[in-house]
């Protein structure tokens, strides 16, 4: 899924990514097997993106993905989207997880 937010600032992106990361982290205690691996991998991708954004933060700059999992045209992004959709399916009853993943998907461009 390609992101739909067009004018997010880097500050907005960091806040949203951190919120989504926290929601995914909260699910690690109930996840196992392949779903846990996908959660942990997704969390690490978010950490990398936030780190790269913080390194180049300009509060009024439009959000531009900094790492491959957030650049829609890359294989890493396609794999990340697949993992997120799998997590979304596994945690469908947990609305906060679904919302967090939907928010993450808007940043993959």
Secondary structure, DSSP 8 states (H G I E B T S, - for coil): ------S-BHHHHHHHHHHHHHHHHHHTTT--HHHHHHHHHHHHHHHHHHHHHHHT--TTSB----SGGGSTTSHHHHHHHHHHHHHHHHTTT-HHHHHHHHHHHTT--
